[in-house]
Amino acid sequence: MRKPLLATTAAVFAWCLVAAQPAHAALIWDGDASGGTGVFSSILCESPGSVVAQDNNDGRGQVFKFNKPRGLDRCEAHGITVDGSRYTFRNDSTYYLGWDTSTNTTDAATIFQWKSYGTGDQHQQNYPVLMKVEGGELKLFHIEVGEKWTLKWSTPVQTSTYKRIVLGIHTSSSASSGWVEAYYNGTKVASFSGRTWDDLGNDTRFGTYGAEVKDKAGINWIDGLKVGTTYADVE
C-alpha cells in the first residue's frame, strides 16, 4: 500500500533532525593506573623521585604514586596518551577532567596545571588554570595574562584522604569566551570566565610541583583519571 505523502514527509523530517544532532558525549581518556605510566605522554620526575602505579591494599586497586623527595621541586606527569599517541587538546573546545587526589602533606604545592606550551616570550599565560595544596587548603587559581593570579575557590584539606576533583574547561584564547567550572566531591564549587588557551596550546600536568617545597618531601596519590567532553563522562 502506498504511504500517505504527509507520513512520508514527517518520517524524512524526523530522520533529518536525528542526523543534525551534535555528537554524543564521549570519554576521551581513561587514565586508570592499571595501564601503568604509559597512559601519560611523559613523566617529569628526576631520580630519586618516582611515579609508579601501586596497590595500597585499600580497596582501590592500582593508583598512581607521585613521590617527590626533598631536593626536587617537581614530580609530574605531562599530557595524556590516547591510542598510543599523545592526545592534542584544541582551542574552542570543551573538556572535563576528573581525578581523585590524596596527599600526605598539606603543603604539596601545585597538584594540577593546565600547562601552556613554549617558554619565555612564547606564551602569554604559563598556566591559565592551576590547583594547589598549600597552607592546609586546596586552592583553585586562574592566572591571566601578565601573571595576574586570582584565587577562585579554596577549602580546608585533610591529608591521606581522597577527594574527587572535576574541572570543566572551555578552551579559548579570548578572555570573553573561555570558562572554567569546578566540582569537589560531586558539588559544583566554582564557575568563572576568562582566557584559558595560550598561543601554542595547553596540556595537563598532574602530580606535585613547586620551588617553594623543594626542601620538603611530598606524595600525591592519584586515582580515577579521566578526560571527557561532559561532566557525566568523568564524575
N, C-alpha and C positions, 0 to 999 in steps of 0.2 A: 504494500500500500504506500502510496506517495505521501511523504510527510508534509504537513502544512508549512507554508513559507515562513510564517511567524515563528513556529517552533524551531525551524532550521536556523533562522537568523539569531534567535535567542541563544541557541547552542554555540554558534560561532562566536557570539559576543562574549559568552561566559568563558570560552577557551582563550580568547584574547586577553581577558582580564587575568587569568591564571598565568599566561605566558609573560604578561607585563609586570608581574610581581618581582620585587627585588630579591636578590639571592638570600637564601636562608642563613640564619646564624650558623657560625661554624667554629669548631675548635681548631685553632691553627697549630698549637703545640702542646703536647703533654710531656712535661719535663720530669716525669716520675723518676725517682732516684734509682729504681731498678734498672734503668737504662744506662746507668753509670754517667761519668762526667762527659761522655760523648754527646749528651743532649745539649751541651753548651758549645758555642763556637770556639771559645778559648778560655784558658784558665790563667789568671793573673795573680800568682802567689808563689813567691820565691821560697826556696828551702831555708829554714826548716818548717815553714808554713806548709799547709796542705789543704786540698779539697778532696774529700773522699765520700763515697756512699757507704753507709754502715747501718746496721740494725742495733738499736739501743735497747731492744727487748722491752719496749713499752707499748707494744701492740700496733705500732705504726708501720712496721716493716722497715725497708730501706729509706733512709733520709740522707740529705747532704750535710756534711760537717765541714764548715769553713773555719779552719783553725789558724788564727793569726797570733803568733808568739810575740813576746817583747822584741823590739828591734826592727820589726817590719811595720809599714804603715798600710799594707794592702794585702787582702786575700779575697779575691773576687772571681766571679765567672762572667764573662763578657759575651753577649749575644746568644742566640738560640739556633739550634740545628734542626732543620726540617727536611726529611727525605735525604739525609746525608749531606746537605749543604747549608751554609749559613743563610738564615732567613733575612730578607731585606724588608724592613719596615718602610712604609711610604707616607708621603705627605698627603694631606687632605683625606685621611682615613681614620677610622675609629678602632681602637684596640682596648681590650680589657685584660689586665694582668692580675693573676691571683696566686697567692702563696701563703704558707704558714711559716712563721718565724719564731724562734726561741733563742734568746741569747743568755749566756752565763754571766753577763755583766750589764749594768745599767749605763755603761759608757762604751758601747760598741761602735760609736761614731756612725758613719754612713752605712746603712744596710741595703739601700737601693739607690741607683742613679739611672735616670733617663738620659744617658750619656751622649753628648754630641761627638761627631767625628771631626778630626782635624786638631791642630794645635795652634796656640797663639792667635794670630790675626785670621786664621782660617775659620774660626767660629765666633759668633756673637754671644751665644749662650753655651757655656761649657756643659751645663746640666740643668735644663729647664725645670725638671721635676726631681726632687730628691727627698729621701726619708732618712732620719737619724734616730738612733737610740743614744741619748746623752742626758746626763744630769737626772737620771731616773724617769725620763719621759720619752715616749715615742712621738716624733715630730714629722710633719709633712711641710715641705717648703716649695714655693715657686720662686725660681731665680730668673729674673728678667734681664734683658739686655743691659749691659753695664754693671753686672754683678749686683743687682738690686735684689736682696733676699727678703722674702715675705713669708712669715710663719702663717700657714693656713689652718693648721689644726695640731693639737697635741693631747696626749693623755698619759697618766702615770703608767709605768711599765713594770711588770714583775719578771724576775729572771727565771729561767728554766720553765717557762710556761708558754705554750704555743698560742699565737694569735693569728687569725685569718685576716689577711690584707687583700683587698681588691682595689686596683686603680683603673679607672676608665680614662683613656687619653685620646682626645680627638686632635690629631696632628695638624698643625697649621703654622706657617711662618708669619701669619698675620696675627697681631695681638687681639684683633676683634673676632677672630674665627676659632681659635684654639680653645679647648676647655679640658678640665680635669674634674673627675668626681672620685671620691674615696669612700670605701666601706671598711668598717672594722668589726670583725666577728658578726657579719651579716647586717650591720646597721650603717646606713649612709651617714657619714660624719662631716663631709666637706664637699663643696662644689664651687668651682671658680673658672673664670675665663682668662685667656692670655696666650701669649706666644708659646708654642710647645714643640716647635720644629726648627732646627737650626740649618744653616746653609748647606752642610754636607750630609745632613740626616742624623738620625738618632738610633740608639740601640739600648738594650737592657744591661744592667750590671747588678748582680746580687752578691751579697757577702758581708764583709766588714772592711772599712777603709777610713783612714784619716790620719793626717800628720800629727793631729793633736793627741792621738792614742798610740803613737809609735813606741812609747815607753810602757805600754800596758798590754797584757795578753787578753785576747778575746776569742770567743767561739760563737758562731751563729749557726744553729741547726735550721735547715730549710726543707720543707716538705710540700707536696701537693702543688708544684709549679705548673701553671697553665697559662696559655695565651689564647684568646678567642676574640670574636667580634661583638659579643654581647656579655652582659653580666652573668646571664644564666650559663654560659659556656664555662665559667671559671669559678663560680661561687663555691 
